Structure formats: C-alpha cells, structure tokens
Amino acid sequence: KVMFFFDTEDFTCDESSDVIRETAKILTEEGVVGEYNIVGFLARELVRYNRRDVIDALKPHAIGTQTLGHSFHPTVCEMTDMADARIAYRNVLRAEAEGVGMLKAAFNLQHVDYAVPPGNSWSYMSLYAFADLGMTFYGGCGFTDNGPTRDRTDGIAPDPRENRNWDLWYCNLRMIPYPELMAIEALIPPDAATKERIDSVLDKAAARDAALFYMHPHIGIKKGHWDGPNYRERNRTEWDKWIQIENRPKADTEAFYRNFRAFVRRVKSDPRFEVTDTLVEKPKLKPRVAIGKDALPAIRASLEKDFGAVSAPASWCVYDVFQAAAAFLRGEKSYLPTKAYGFLARPQGVKSATRVRAEDLRAAAVKLPRTGFLPPEVEVGGAKIGPADFLFAALEVLETGAESVKVVPREQLGSFKEIPGVEAMRIGGKWIHPDSFKDEFLSERLRLQLWTLRIE
C-alpha cells in the first residue's frame, strides 16, 4: 500500500500555496487522493487571502491537521511538558480544537480524520487530544516505524510480527509512519541521477507492507523552509511581517511539476503497489471486540509468553486486558474496550515474591479507575503491588479459581520490541524548540503509554 502525504504548513507566504494547488490538481487528474495535513493558521490565511483556487483544488483530497501553529510558540510539546497532565491536556485540546475548527471552516468539513505532528512534536497528550477530537489516524510518528521488510535475503521466512509498521495503534490512534525513503521534493531540481534514485527508492518501498511518500509543498517554490528564520527557538517576527525565503527559479518549479506527475504515474503503474488513502482505509478498520471470560486462558498464555499486545483470539492492548480482568473480578460478564490509557509515572512492581488473596484482589478491583490513566501501584490487602503484578494475579485467580496466588517480581511495562524507537527516544534538544524546553516529561510519558499499543 502506498499513500501520498503533504506537510502543508507555510502560512508566511501566500505564494507557497500555489504549489498546494498545482500538486492537488495533478493528483486529481491522475485519479489519486492526496493526504494534505494542513496547519490551522494556514487554513485561516487561505480564507483571509481569498484563495478559493487552492481551497477548491483540495476538495477531492483528504484533509488532516498538522496542529494549529506548527512552529509557532508555544508548540504542542512546549505546552504539554509539565507534571500536571490535566493542564497539559487542556492546553493542547484548546489549541488543537481551534486548529480543527479552522480546517472545518475553510474547507467546509464535517470531520477531520488524521493528524501529523510537525518536526518531532510527539507529545503523548496531543495524541490523546486528537483521539478525543474524533481522529482515527496519526502520521509521521517515526518511532513506530521499525522498517520491516517483506522478504528475507537469507532464505528464512519472515516473521509476520516484523511487518507491523502499518497496523499499530498507540494512544487510541492508528499509526501511519513516515518511513525514511524519499521526500518527493528530492525531485527538485531534476538531475542525471533522478531516475536511478527513484528506481532504488521504489525497490525499497516494494519490500515493505506499506510505504508513504511525502513532501512539503512550499519546497516546490522555495529554496528552504519558512519556519527556521521566523520561529527557531522563539517567535522571531511579528505576525504578517515574516522573513521570506528565496524563491527557486521558475524553470525548476515547472520541472518539478512534470517530475511529480511522472512519479505519481510511475507508482500507479507499478504492479507492486496499491495506491490508497485514509478515506479508503478507514471503513476497512475492524470494530472492537468484547473480551469474555472464555478468552482469558488464551490471553493469559499470550501474556506469559510475550508481555505485550494480544493478537488472538482478537486484537487487544494490555490496558484492555487489565480493565477486563478488573471488571470480571467485580462480577461483570464481559468487557467492551473503549479508549486505552497508560501511566503518568513509571509503574513499580513487587521486589520479592508476595502472596495475595483473591478476595483482596476483588476489593482492589472495585477501587480501580475504570477509565483514564492507570496508577503506578495497586494496593491489595494492605500491600502495594505493580499493575502488571495485579494483572497476572487477577488472570490466574479468574482462570483457576484459586483463593490466593503468588506474585513474583516482573517487568511492569512490557517489551518495546514492536516499537523499539520509543524505548530510547528523546524529544528534547531537537527541531525548533528553545533551550528552555527541557523535555522533563514528554519522552518518558510517551514510553509509559506502552499498554495502549495494539496490533490489528
């Protein structure tokens, strides 16, 4: 599967919008739906400048958000890097609801289905906010792309679990990674090596279960990015008095349009690829499956073997299973998963073997939150055990009927092997953020949402 994404962001130069119009028209003529993730401020500027030509050209395409202000400070990360998750949530929800409202007003939309973060603005709280705003997809999260390949060169059959860059859910959003293949603006300007570069890129794309090609439309006309001179580390210019980036020679822009059309046709005609889009993919998503007690033995066996997302008998994340186990301990008959949440502080498990009683587990289950973030410890019969300790003890009691079970020290979060980029990632010190942005909470809390990881 192949999709075409466009980081549509330059609100500082009306002329940059000409490339949005032209690429959209080319895609429409070629029968391809593009994914234009548009900055809220840009949507407002298109209306202010009465760019009906751009707005009309985008009507056949899928419109998403690239946040309200992109590099405008405070960015998504800067407004959410704080201990108080409630304030962080309100900050980002207020801003992104405004941005989505601008998109709906400019393009007469009823709904916005996806978000793409600018730079490395991977705030865990923005993911939850986008999901609460009704979105399904989240693109550009490089940490979910483990670069799987379809075929092995050593003659060994590939493990199906390796091909999961396309079917991961995290914080209630379906992840669409931006793989490091080729930004479409690499076609500017064309040179003698362009054909060989495209050949190589398409071969790499064909080895994947899914591939995505993206570009920044403003690069079709500009020699560089707009946000560095205007917004690096701070808001450097007054609104509407932005520093302008030098234009490319018109001949290079015109050559890019020809090469862009040729590239789209090349991908379309390649039998290895199926061109798709979020409008097509959303109806294919499977409805959530309720967890019944009959599934507990299989779930328990799966978690004992590999503490992480459960794929059989249905697709469930660890949070789903935790809430189902607590519900069964409370006497409920089934659990239908809704939104999943992780932790705000790293969970702490037992340090040595501890025996807990089934009646104490049932009493603890009554007190557990039935939605929202999970506590890092659970009090059971006067003793504090980890959430994973509680989960495995509950599953054993529910399956065996034992009156007491032994809890042993274990990993509380689980394995990051499905998303290895998360375990060591660091958001701070990168992109356009100032030195005052310390990343005290964001990177760690993004890891702490591991229990929301689901594989469909």
Helices and strands as residue ranges (DSSP letters): E 2-8, G 14-16, H 17-29, E 35-38, H 40-48, H 52-58, E 62-65, H 85-107, E 114-115, H 124-132, E 137-139, G 142-144, G 160-162, E 168-170, E 173-176, G 184-187, H 194-206, E 211-215, G 217-220, H 227-231, H 250-269, H 278-281, G 282-284, E 291-292, G 293-295, H 296-305, H 318-329, E 334-335, E 354-357, H 358-367, E 378-380, E 383-385, H 387-400, E 404-407, H 420-423, H 442-447, G 450-452, E 454-455
